[in-house]
Amino acid sequence: MDYDFKSFLSELENQLDKKQIITDEFLCFAYSTDASLYRLLPKVVLHINNEKEVLEVIKLANTYKVPLTFRAAGTSLNGQGITDHVLVVITNKWNNYTIENNGEVIRLQPSLTGGQANLFLNKYGRKIGPDPSSVNVAKIGGIVANNASGMCCGFKHNSYNTLKDIRVIFSDGQILDTKSVDSREMFRKNNPDIISKMSAISEQVKSNQKLVDFIKQKYQIKNTMGYAINALIDFDNEIDIISHLMVGSEGTLGFISEFSYNTIPNYIDKSTAFIFFRDIRTCAEAITAISKYDVAAAEIMSYSTLITIKDLEILDSEYKEQINKLQVGSAGLMFELDADSPESLEVKKSKILEVLKKFEPLFGVGYVTDASKYNRLWDVRRAVLPCAGNKKPALDTLVMEDVAFPIDSLADGITDLQNLLEKYGYDKDIAGHALTGNLHFNLSTNLEKDDEVQRYKDFMHDFTDMVVKKYNGSLKAEHGTGRNMAPFVAKEWGDELYKVMQEIKLLLDPHNLFNPGVLLNDDKDVFVKNFKRRVKLDKQADKCLECGFCESVCPSRDLSLTPRQRLSVYKEMMILKETDKAKYKDYKKKYQYYGIDTCAATGLCGVQCPVEINTGSFIKDLRAEQNKANVIDSFMFKHFSGFATISNLALKISRGFSRVLGDNILRKSSLAVHKVLGNTPVWNSAMPTGAKSLKSIKHFEAGVTKPKVVYWPTCTTRIFGPSKDTNQNDTKQAALNILEKSGYEVIVPKGLSNTCCGQPFDSKGLYDKAEQKRQEVIELLKATSDNFSLPIVTDASPCSLRINDGMTDTKVYDSVAFIAEFCLDKLNIHKIGKLAVHQTCSTQKAGNQKYILAIANSLSDDVVIPRSVTCCGFAGDKGFTLPELNASALSGLKEEVKGCVCGISNSRTCEIGLSYHSGLTYYSAFDLLDKNSSSKFLNV
């Protein structure tokens, strides 16, 4: 494709900030990574924040005939989000929304995720229809463009069928906003040719009853093959036809800048069952039977699939035991019922139970109504795909296929599919949203071998013949057409309707500027071209499917690289090491900052990843090689007490300078030094002074017996005191006060000065040093607590998490857990105003969110959890030495905490960055509670 790229880029530099225009090959490779099995390297990557910017890009692209591909979260599986032209990535800043009619309608900008939309709707008892497994990561722009559905969605509640209004930018820069009568009329007036031709196409199809019947039949099951040509027969108004054609068009017809959903009820009363049958055919027949009733979701799992999930930690033991008893060939069914009342739910449960009895489930039917338990079950279902990747050989690609059979043919379709998989030597990993005949299966194959590519190619031709010719099924039920299935669109729809799709593309994108090669492609072999290259790294990194689930929680996602990008680029580096030494050297140099230095390494990505890949651990291993001979780390390890004293003194001196010079001058001076030397601390106005020593502990009345608790002040609270110009108290003293108010006799270990849990060493990959320091703390706590017979509480969540890792005989309570469980009921608490809550990475990893929320709710009736913040990016000392990481992670914080009187957290270092970037004072849980409470039974 010929186009004037140079002029396009030159003019683009006048429209966008230079940071938004990425031409460096290293970064273009990183940002080209998506969840598909394909790789194309874009010439340029553009980071777009709003409609004004994307409109300018589209206008320039139209002027110079430059092809554009739009990318939201990059979770699509079939190559619809990759290009070797211009990749337009929608940033997280395009995230406004409005809710109307008491939650019945929600208008969403494209960078909001489906999970965020549901969070906004939760208080109305509503949700959006689509519920793909990637719902918490996938962005609205991508969900709509792919017509993604999911487990409960079916086709009834997909984006096509729940569309209220849509705002679209076409390749010539025109905007159509269907919620505006003026916009609709203006589009008609300015585009008579488009309107008349679209009307003619629609009438042409409607006049052929055979085509009408065929289209209706195709959409009785899920179908995302080709364009949504059901719009041609569902609507008479040309604007309505065009708006619905945009759904599932995969960015080939227009750019979706806003989408309005008609929402659906999100019933509170739900029940889930996970049951098993002697064979998959019986399971499929049972699903066909219950599909006649009002079932919210039904998921089928083959025996091979059940084996891949049975060792997941989130799967309850009773199901693990049942799976272990199954014979080869058995199958599982997970289904959900919901209702508008408990009584209605019970009626449904009884009715479905009677239906299922006929199919003799192996261990009966046990319903789960506890929300935490049934949510875990659905988390297990969402983990099926990554678990399949978990077992694949390192050099294999996991090809994820997606098919739908008519529900009455489901049992026969599954049987034929299994036979075909067996014929070609693929695992019979089958799972899917079988209530609508939708099945997923995975092909693990080494696509760098010619014979494996040929095997895959032959399989696909036989598979598509079977689905289309025997069952009239859909070759892509919900994953979209992409590049993977573009060669087979004509096979499924026939030449006449394929020509209709070509006419639609030509009409709405006459110069083929939007996502060329996707959905429609004349190259019949495009599905076996441009595969990602593979290389073996280690057991953890090799499991990565590049699904992108990790990205939403990564603090460096808007600064440098995300976890999947770190792994993807590193794999490419290892290939380049053997094939292109010069390029490898360039990549390696850049990877130091983008991959290693800016990784917070907190491991929150591992919590989000369905197969628990902790990219932070991978990066720490790389750091370990670099830090073996680090003099400062060695001094810190050998003389930790001295290091802590020096740090404490340095903070006090720096605070003195700030009083004389002011924070601005001190910050500018420290920044200047930082730019020259690197890795030196940068001052900010929230920096603490050095902490004071603990005051003597108050004693209660003589003769009163009090329960004892061991309080372990961590090195962070022993070094970092309050920040200037705040009414923060020393965290240690606040902890003592709360524990005493709650009626405890507090025991503080002796000999604390040289102790540290080892977290600073662990983050640098110095595992031996980290473990030695950890064991020193454990031994000290063991001695102080009379061999762990007394409860132990600490004041920093990262430290309690680290000490508890691997502990079996006891646990150290994090501050929020101990307060919530043992202190709140002993305190009179005075309410304050609107309160911002920060849930640290370690709080999330430990599952302690409920505790800090309990404390926050006891203090305020208006609690805010900023949705843009996951990990704050302070990451130990990185908030001092790499301040841009903290700044990037908290870039949206200030806006989200407007109106809050203060914030609450449970990590002193996190509180420094949070305070600086929000303009509020963030207090420790101990401190804020101490300020606003009194004892119920003591005069303190």
N, C-alpha and C positions, 0 to 999 in steps of 0.2 A: 504494500500500500504506500503510495507516494503522497507526501504532504510536506508543508513548510514548517518543520518542527523548530528550526532556529528562530524564525520570526515569532512564532507562537511563544517560545520561551522568553524571548527578549521583551515582548509586550507584557507578558505575565509578570515579569519582575517589577513592573510599574503598578500592578494591581494588588499583589500580595507581599507580605513580609518575607524577606529572604529565608527566614527560618522555616517557612511553610513550603518552600520549594526544595525538594531533595533530588540532587542529581548524582551524589556520591554513590558509586556502585555497591560499596559495603552496606550502606543504609537501604538502598533500593532493594538489595537482596533480602535484607531483614524484613522490610515492610511488604515484600512480595509473598511472604509466607501466609498460607491459609490452611484450611482443614482438608483440602483436596489432595489427590495423589499426583497433581500436576505442578509444574513450575515454569513460569515465564518471568523474565527479568524486565521490569519496566524501564523505559528511558528516563522517566522522572516520576516522582511520587509527590503529590500535592496534599497537604493537610488543610482541610477546609472547615471553617468554624461556623458559617452561617449562609443564609440564602444569597445574600449580596455577593459573597465571594464565589459561590458555585455558579451563579448567573454570569459573572464576568468570565469565568473559566469556560463555560459553555459557549458564550458569544465569541470568544477568541478561537475556540476549537472549530466553530462553524466558519469563521472567517478564513482560517488556514487549513481547514479540513483535516484536523488532527483527531484521531480516535480517542475516546475516553472510556475508562472502565471505573465504575463506582464501587467502593468497598465500605461496608459498615463495620461489623465485628470480625469478618473473615472466618465465620464458622461454617460456611457452605461447603459442600462435599464434592461437587462435581465440576469444579473449575470455572464457575461463573464469576469468580471474583479475582481473576488473574489476567495479566496482559503483558505484552511486550511493547506497548505504546505508553499511554499516560494513565497512571493509577491515581484516582481521586479518593482519598481516605477521609471519611467523615469523622471529625474529632468529637470528643465527649462534651464539648462546649455547646453543641446545638441541641439543647435539652429542655426546652420549655414545654409546658403542657397546660391544658385547661380541662376542667371537669364540668359537665352540664347535666341538667335534669336529674339532680340527685344521684349522679353516678351512672346514669343510663348511657351517656355519651362521654368519650374522652378523646381530646385532640392532642396528638403527640408529634413532636419534632423527631427527626430520624435517628438521633444518636441515643435516645433513651432506650433502655432494654425492656424486654417484655416483663421481666421480673419487677422492674421499677414501676411500670404501668400498673401491675397488679398490686403493688404496695400502695400506690396512691388511691386505688379503688377499694382497698380492703375495708376501710371504715364504712363504705356504702354497701358492703356485702355483694360486690360485683367483681368481675375480672374480664380481661379480654379473652376472646375465643381461642386463638392459637396458643398451644402449650408445648412447643418443641422441647426436647431434652435440654437444649441450650438456652432455654427461656431466660435464665438469669444472666446470660452473656450476650445472646443475639440481640441486635438492635432492631428497632421498629422498621427502619429503612430496609434492612435485609429480610426481616420476617415477612413484610408485605411484598417485596420484590420477588421473593421465592415462593410466596403463598405457603409458607411453612405451616404445618398443623401440629401434630403431636398425639399424645396418648388419649386425652379426653376430647380433643377438638373434633375428631372425625372430619367430615367435609361440611357438615351443617354449620359449624361455628368458625370456619377458616376466615381469612381476611377478605376473600371475595364475597362471602355470604354475610359478613358483618360490617361491610364497608358502609360508613355514613357519608363521608366526604373525603376528597383527596385533593392535594395541591401538587401540580406537576409542572416541571420545566421541560420544554421540548428542545430538540437539538438546534432550533433556530433562535432560542432564547425566549420564546413566548411562554407565558405562564397561564395555566388554567387552574382556577380555584373553584371547585364545584359547590362549595357552600355559599358562594357569592353569586347572586342572580346576575349582577353586572358583569362579572368575569365570564360566566357561561354565555351571555349574550354577546359580549365582546369577542370571545373566541369564535362564535358562529359567524359574526360579521366579518372578522378578519381572515377566516379560513373557509370560504365557501366550497373550495375544491375538496378539502379534507372532509367536510360535512357531507357533501354529496356523494363522494366516493365511499365513505364509510356506510352511508345509507344504502348504497348500491350493493356493497359486499354483503351487508346484513340481509337485504331482500333476496339476493341471489341464493343464500343459504336457506333462508326460510321458505323459499319457493320449492325447495327440494325436500319432500317429506322424508325420504330415505336418509338424507343427511341429518335432518332434524332429529329423527329417532335415534340415529347412530350417536350423535352428540349427547343427547339426553342419557342414553345408556352408559356412555363413557364417564359421565359425571355422577352416576349412581354409586361410584366408588371414588376414592381419592385419585386425583390425577394432576400431575404438574408437568406433563409432557407437552412441550410446545406452548403456544399462547392459549389464554383462557377464552377459547372461541365459543364457549357457552354464552358469553356476553352477547354474541350476535343473535342468539335466539331468545335470550332472557329479557332483552330490553328493546324498546323501539326508539327511544331518544338517543341520538348519536353521542351526546355528551356522556350519558350513562354507559353507553357501550365502550367509549374510549376510557372512561375512568376505571371500569372493571377489567379492561384489557391490560391496564397497567399492573394489576395484581398478578404476580407470577411471571412478569415479563423479564425478570432478571436484569433490569437496567438497560434493556435493549431498545426501549421505546421512549423513555423519558426518565427524568430524575424526580423521585418522590420526596418533596421537602416537608410535607405534613400529611398525616393520615388520621382520620377520625373513625373510631370504632363505635358501633352499637355494642355495648357491653352485654355480658350474660350474667345470670345469678351465680354467685359463689357460695353455695350452700354450706352452712356450718356442720350440719348433720351428715356425716359421711361414714362409710364402712368399707373396708378392704378385706379381701381374702386372697391367700396364696395357696393354691391347691394343685394336686398332681394326678396324672392319669397314666394308665399302663402303656399307652402309645400316643403318638402325635395325631394320628387320625381321629382317635376318640376325642382327644382334646379339641381338635378343630370342629368336630361335630357338636360338641358341647357349646362351643362359642357360637356356632350358627344358631343353635337352639335359644340361647339367652339373648342373642341379638334382636329377637322379636320383642323383647321387653325393654323397659327404660333403664338401661345399664349405662353408666357414665363412661366406663373404659373397660377394655378387656385385652390383656397382653398375653400372647402365647410365647413360650420358650421351649426350644428343643432340648433334648437331653444334653447335647454338647454345650449348649448355652448355659444350662443349669450348672454344669461342672465348672464353668469359668467363673461363676459368681459365688459359689458356695463358701469360699474362704474370705469373702469380704467381711470386715469387722462390723459393718453396719447391719449385716444380716443376723437376725436373732437365732439363737442356738436351736430352737425347735425346728426351724426350717432347714438348718444345716443337717440336723439329724435325719430329717425326712429325705432330703436329697441323697444323703449317703446310703439310704436303703433302696433307692431306685435301681431298676434294671436298665441296661442299655436300651435306648429306644423310647423310654418314658418321656413325658412332657409335662410342662407346668403351665398353669393359668393364673394370672394375677388380675383381679377385676375389682372395680370400685362401683359402689352404689352411693347416690346422694339424694337428699330430699329436703323439703322445706320445713319438716318437723320430725322429731324423733318417732312419732307414731307412724308417719308415712314411710320412714326408713325401715321400721320393723316389718311393715307389710311387704315392702320390696324384698327384704332379706328372706322372708318366709317363702315368697313366691319363687325366687331364684333357687333357693335350696331345694324345693320340690322338683324343679326342672333338672338340676344337676344330679340329683340322686339316680336318675335313669342311666347316667353315664359312669356310675360307680367310681367316684374319686377315691384314690388309694387310702388317704388318711382322713377322710371326711371333709367337711367344710367348716373351717373355723373363722368367724368374722372378727376383725380387729376394728375397734371404734375409737381407741385412744389415739389422739392426733399425732403424738410423737412417734408412735409405733407404725401407724400407716404411712406417715411421711417417710420413715426409714425404708419401708418396703418400696415406695416409689423411687426413692434415691437408689435403691438396689437396681430397679429397672433402668434408671437413667445411666447406671454404670455398666450396662451390658456391652455397649460398643467399646468403651475404653478397655474393659476387661478382655475383650477379644484381642485387642492390640497388645495387651499385657503378655499374652502367651505366644505371640508371633516371633519367629526368628528375627534377629537384629537387622538383617539385610532385606527382609521381606517388606513389601508394601501391603497394607490392609485396604483392599478395595471394598467399599461399603455400598452394597446394592439395595435397591428399594423398589418393591413391586406391590401391586394390588390385584387380587382376584375378586370376581363377583362373590359375595358372601356365601351363596349357595354352592359355589364350586370350591370353597376354601379347602376342604379335606382332600379333594382330588388334586388341587393345585399344589398343596404342600407335598403330597406324595410324589408327584412328578418332579417338583423342584428338588427334593431330596435325592431322587434317582439320578437327576442330571448332575448334581453336585458329586455324587458318588462316582458317576461315569468319568468325570474329569479329575477325580482325586482331590477334591476340595473338602474341607471340614463342613459338616452339616450344621453350622452355627446359624440357627434361625430364631428370630424373635420379631415381634411386631404388634402393631395396633390392630389385632385381628377382628375387632368388632366391625371394622370397615374393610376387612379383607386385606389389610396392609401388612406386608412382611418385610423384614430386613434380614439380609444375610451377608456374610463377610468372606472374601476370598483372600487368603494369605498367600502371596506369591512374590518371587524375586523377579521384578520387572527389568532388571539389568541383564537378564539372560534371554536370548532370542527365543529359545524353545518355550520358556515360561510366558513370554509375550504372545507367542502363537497359541499356546494353550488357552490363555485368557481370551484372546480374540475369537477362537473357535467356540469357546463356551458361550460368549456373548451372542454370537449369531444363533446358536441353538436355543439359548435361553429366550431371546427376543422372539424367535419363531414360535416357541411353545406358548409364551404368555399371550402373544397377539393372535396367532392363528387358531389355537385350541380354545383359549378362554376369553378372548377379547378383553384382557386385563390391561392395566396401565403399567408401563415400564418404569415410570418414576411417579410414585404415589405422593411423595411430599418433599423429596430432597432437591427438586428442581432438575431441569434438563442439563444445563451447563454445557461443557464441551464433551463430557462423558457420554451423554445420550443423544447429542445433536444428530449424529448420523442415522439414528433410528426413529426420528420423529415421523418421517414419511412412511415408514413401515407400519407404525401404529395408527396413523390418521388417514393414510391413503393419499394418493397423488392429488386428488381434487381439493381436499382440505389443507394439504400441505401448501398448495399454491395459494390458497386463501391466506395462510399465515405469511407467506412471502409478500403478498400484496399489502398486508397490514404493516409489515416492517417497512416496506418501500414508501408507504403513504405517510407514516409518522416519523420516520428517520431516513429520508431519501438519500442522504450521503453516507449512510452506514457508519455514523460517527459513534454511536453508543454501543459499546461492548461487542464489536464485530467478532464473529466466530462462535459466539455463544447462542445456544438455543436453536439457531438455524446455521447450518454449515455444510457446504458442498463437499468438503473433504471427508470421505467415508471412513478414513483411517485416523481421524483426529483424536479418537478416543484411545489410541495406542501410541500417541506422540507426547513428547515433553513431560515424561515422568520425572518426579523428584529423584535425585541421586541419593543413595544410602551409604552409610558407613557405620561400622560398629564402634561404639564408644564404651559404655559400661551398662550394667544391668538396669540402672535407673533411667538414664537418658535414652536408652534404646526403646523403652516402652512408649515414649512420647508419640502420639498420633497427630500432634500439632492442631488439636481440636480448638484451642483457644479459651478453654474454660478458665484457665489461670489468669488471663489478662486483666479481668475486671478488678482484681484485688492487688495488682502489682503497683507499688508506689512510683516506679520509674516508667510507667507505661506512656506518659506524655513527655518524658525527658530523654530517654535513651532507648532501651530495648525491654521487651516483656519476656517472661520465662520461656515461652515457646520460641520466640525469636532468638534468645540466647542459645538455646539448644540447636536450633536450626542452623544458625550461623556457624556455631562451633563445628557441627558436622561438615559443613561446607569447607571450613578451614582445614579439617583433617584430610579432605579430598584434595584440596589445593596444595597441601604440603607435599603430596606425591606427584601432582600433575602440573603445578604452576608456582614455582618457588617465589617469584617476584610478587604475585598477587597474594600469596599466603602471607608474606612479610607485611604487606599493606593491611590485610585483614587483621592480622595478629596485633599490630600496633593500635588499630582502632578499637579492637575488642577489649583492650585493657580498660578503657574508660567506659565504653558503651555496654560491655558485657560483664566485666568483673567489678570495677570500682563503684559503679552506680547500682549494683544489686544490694538491696537491703539485707538479703539473706535471712529474713525472719522465718521463712518457710510457710508463709500464709498461702502461697501458691499450692503447696502440697495439700492443704486443707480443701481447697477448691477443686483440685484435680481428682477426677473419679478414681484413678489408680494411684493416688497419693505420691506423685512424682514431686519431690522437693528440689526444685531447681536451685534454691539457695544452698542446699548441701553440695550440689554439683559445683557451684561457683566457689564454695569454701574449700573444696578439694583443690581447685586451681590456685586459690590463694595460698594454700598450705605449701605448695612448691615455691612460691615467691617469698614466703615469710620465714623460711627455715632459719635464716641467719640474721634476723632483724634484731638489732642491738637494743632498741627501745623496748620491744616486747620481752626480751630476755631480762632486762633490768626490772621491768614492771613485774615479771613473774617472781624473780628472786627477792625483790625488795618492795613488795606490794604496799606495805605500811608506809614506807618512805615515799613511794609514788603517790599514795593517797594524800599524804601530808603536803607534798609539793603542789599537788593539784588544788587542794583546799586553799593553800596560801596564795597560789596564783590567782584564784578566783577573787579572793579578798583584795589583793593588790589591784587587779583589773577593775573591780568595782570602785575602788578608790580613784583610779584614773578616770573612770566614767563620770564620777561626781565632779571632777575638776574640768575635764575636757568636754564632757557631754557624750552621749551615746553615738551621735552621728559621726563625730570626728574619730572616735575610737573604732567605729565600724569601718569607715573609709580607710583608716590606717591598717587595720587587720586585713582588709580585702587586698590592699596593695601588697602586703607581705605574702598573702596567700597566692596571689597571681605569680609572684616571683618564685617562691619556694614550693608551693603546692602542699597539700596535706597539713596545713597549719590551721588552727581554729580561727573562725570569723566571728567577731563580736556581734551580738544583737541586744536590743533593749530588754529582752526577757531573760538574759543570762543571769544565773543566780550568783549570790555571794557564796563564800565558803560556809559550810555548815558548822554549827556550834556543837560542842559536846553535850551529851544528855545531862539534863539536870537530875538531881537526886529524886528518886521516886517517892511520891507521897504514900503515907501509910494510913490504913483504915483504923477504926477503933480497936483497941486491945480486946482480945477475947473473941473477936468475930472471925469465924472460919470462912475463908474465901476460896473459890476454885482458882487453881493456878494455870497460867498460860505462859509459854516461852515466846518472847518477842525477839525476833532476829532482825535488827536494822541492817539493811543491805549497804554495800559500799556506795551506791548512788546517793542514798540519803545521808550517809556519813560524810560525803564529799560536797554535795550540792545542797545549799541552804535556800532560803526564800529569794525571789527575784526582787529587784528594786522597785519602789513605788507601788507595791502591792501590800495587802494585809495578809499575805501568806504567812503561815507559821511554819516552823521547822517540822517536817513530816514526822520525824522521830518523836518529838514531844507531843504532837497531835495524836500519834498512835498510842502513846502511854496514857494520854488523857481519856481517849475513847475506851480503852481497855479497863481503866480504873472506874470510869463512869458506869461501865457495864458490870462492875462488881468483881473484877478479877484481880488477883495478886499477880503482878507481872514480874517475870524473871528474865533478865537480859543476860545473855552469855558473856562470860569474861574472855578477854583476849581476842576481841573482834578485829583489831586494827590491821592484821595481816590477812584477813579472810576476804574471799570473793568467790562467788559461785562458779566462776570460770567463763562466763558469757563473753567477756571481751576477747578472750583467747580463742574460744570456739568460733566466733564470727570471722576470725582471721585464718581459720583452718588449723590452728595449733591445738589439735585434739588432745594430745598427751598432757600438755600443760593445763588445758581446760579441765580435764578429768581429775588431775591431781588437786587443783584448787577446789573442785566440787567435793571431792572426798574429804578434804580438810574441813569444809563446812558441815558435811554430814556427821563427821566424828564429833565436832564441837556441839552440834545440836543433840546428838545422841547422848552425850555426857550431861548436857544441861537439862535435858528433858527426862532424866532418869530412865535411860534406855527407851526413849520414845513413848513413855507412859503418859506424858503431858502433851496437850495440843500445842502446836507450834504455828505461829503466824508471822508473816513478813510484810514488807511494805512496797515491794516492786514485783509486778506480775511476771516480767521475764525471768526473774531470779527464782520465784517459786516454781515456775514451769520447768526450769532447768534442773533444779534440785529434785523435783518429783519424777523426772524422767528415769524410768527403770526401778524406782523405789517400790518395794512390795510390802515392807513391814510397817510403813507409816506414810503420812504425807504432810507437807508443809502447806498450810492454808495461805492462799493469797489474801490480801487485805479485804477485798470486796466479798470473798466467799465467807470469811470468818465474821465480818461485820453483819452480813445479811443473815447468816444462820444463828449467830450467838449474841449479837449486840442490839440489833434494831428493836427488839421487843423489850429491851431494858432501858430505852431512852425516850425522853419526851423530845420530839423533833419539831422545830419551828419551820414552817413553810417559807420558801423564798420564791422569787419570780421564775421566769422562763430559764431553763437550765439545759446547757449543751453537754452531751455525753460522748466521751471518746472511749470506744472499746478497743483496747490495745490488741496487737497481733497475738500476744501470749494469752490474753483473756479469751480471744476467739478460739485459739488452738486448745485451750484447756476446757472450753465449753462453759466459761464463767459469765457469759453475757447476762444471764438472768439475774445474777447477783448484783452487778453494778446497776442494772436497771431497777432492781428492787430498792436500792439505796437512793437512786435518783428520784424515783416515784415517791419515796417517803419524804423527800426534800421539796419536791415541786409538783404542781399539777399540770405543768406544761413542759414536757421533756422533748428535746430535739436530738435526733441522731443524724448528723449530716450524711446525706446519701452519697456525696462525692468522695468521702473519706473512708478508706478501708485500713490500710497501713499508713501511718503518718510520715514514714520515711526518715524519721530521726535516727533510728537504727543504731543505738549506742552512741558512738562518737561521730557518726557520719553527719549528724545535724550540725556539728561544729566544723568539721573538716571538709564536708561536701554539702554546703547549705542549699545548693540548687535542687538536691534530691528532696529535701524537706519542703522547700518552697513549691516544687512542682506537685508533690503529693497533696499539699494543702491549698492549692491554688483556688479552689472553690469554697473553702471553709468560711471565710469572712462573710460572704454573701448569705450563706446558709444559717449562720448563727446570729443574724441580725435580731435585735430585741432580747437576746439572752443576757442575763445579769452576770453570768460566769459559766465556767465549764468544770467538769469533774472527770478525773481519770485515775489510774493507779500505776503510773510509771513516771518518775520524776523527770527523766530526760524527755519523754514524750510531751510532758506538760510545758517544757520550755518552748519547743517549737510550736505547739498549739497556741500558747499565749501570744507569741510573737506574730503569728500569721493570722490570728483571729481578731486581735485587738482586745480580747477579753483576758481575764485571769483564770487560768485553769488550776484548780486545786486538787490535791490528793483526796481520795475518799475519806481518809482519816481526818484531814484538815477541815474540809467543808462540813463534815458532820459534826466535828468538835465545835465549830463556830456556831452551829445552829441546833444544839441539843443540850439537854441536861439529863442527869440521872433520875430515874424514877424512884430510887430508894436511897440515894446519897445526896448530900449537899454539895455536889460538884457538877 
